[in-house]
Amino acid sequence: MSATRSGHTEQVRITIRVRPGSARPAVGGEHDGALVVRVSEKAVAGKATAAALAALAAAFGVRPQAVTLVAGASSRTKIVDVAGADPVLLQRLLAQ
């Protein structure tokens, strides 16, 4: 995971681990260094990925357009960029 500054905004590159079909959707915790994102949607036709990106946007308090999938569209482990993210919040989410 890395953070780069660009003016007043932070862009954070995050490795996430998506857990589709979860009974309790949430963002938080760590799996092999990746932020865990639990979503209720099944891993069918990209629904779990879309739900994970929306959950990340909500967790960081940014617009959904601020979350960009960089790699891992068909994998449970994905790399995303979050524009306007707070790296301190990321550390808190990983520690949950």
C-alpha positions in Angstrom: 0.0 0.0 0.0 1.2 3.5 -0.8 0.1 7.0 -0.5 1.1 9.9 -2.8 0.2 13.5 -2.3 -1.2 15.6 -5.1 -2.0 19.1 -3.9 -4.6 18.9 -1.1 -5.8 15.4 -1.9 -4.4 12.1 -1.1 -4.4 9.2 -3.5 -3.9 5.9 -1.7 -3.2 2.7 -3.5 -4.7 -0.2 -1.5 -4.6 -3.9 -1.9 -8.0 -5.3 -0.9 -9.3 -8.8 -0.3 -13.0 -9.1 -1.2 -15.1 -11.6 0.7 -18.4 -12.0 -1.3 -21.6 -13.5 0.1 -20.9 -12.2 3.6 -23.7 -12.1 6.1 -22.3 -8.9 7.6 -20.9 -6.5 5.0 -18.1 -4.4 6.4 -14.7 -2.8 5.6 -12.0 -3.6 8.1 -9.4 -6.1 9.1 -6.4 -7.5 7.3 -5.7 -10.6 5.2 -2.0 -11.1 4.2 -1.5 -7.3 4.2 -4.7 -6.5 2.3 -7.7 -4.6 3.6 -10.7 -6.9 3.9 -13.9 -5.8 2.3 -16.9 -8.0 3.0 -19.9 -7.7 0.7 -23.3 -9.5 0.6 -23.3 -9.7 -3.2 -22.1 -13.0 -4.8 -19.1 -13.1 -7.1 -21.2 -13.2 -10.3 -20.9 -10.8 -13.2 -18.8 -8.3 -11.3 -21.4 -7.6 -8.7 -19.1 -8.3 -5.7 -16.4 -6.1 -7.2 -18.8 -3.2 -7.8 -20.2 -3.6 -4.2 -16.6 -3.7 -2.8 -15.7 -0.4 -4.6 -18.9 1.2 -3.3 -18.1 0.0 0.2 -14.6 1.4 0.0 -15.9 4.8 -1.1 -18.4 4.9 1.8 -15.7 3.8 4.3 -13.4 6.6 3.2 -16.2 9.2 2.8 -15.4 9.8 -0.9 -17.6 9.7 -4.0 -17.8 6.4 -5.7 -16.0 7.9 -8.8 -13.0 8.5 -6.5 -12.4 4.7 -6.3 -10.6 3.1 -9.3 -9.9 -0.5 -9.9 -6.3 -0.9 -11.0 -5.9 -4.7 -11.1 -7.7 -7.9 -10.1 -11.1 -7.6 -11.8 -11.7 -11.3 -11.6 -9.7 -12.0 -8.5 -10.7 -11.7 -4.8 -7.4 -9.8 -4.3 -7.6 -6.4 -6.0 -5.6 -3.2 -6.2 -7.5 0.0 -6.1 -6.7 3.7 -6.0 -8.8 5.9 -3.7 -8.6 9.7 -4.4 -9.1 11.9 -1.4 -8.5 9.1 1.1 -7.0 9.6 4.5 -4.0 7.2 5.1 -4.6 7.4 8.8 -8.1 6.1 8.3 -6.6 3.3 6.2 -4.4 2.2 9.1 -7.4 2.3 11.5 -9.4 0.1 9.1 -6.6 -2.4 8.8 -6.3 -2.6 12.6 -10.0 -3.5 13.1 
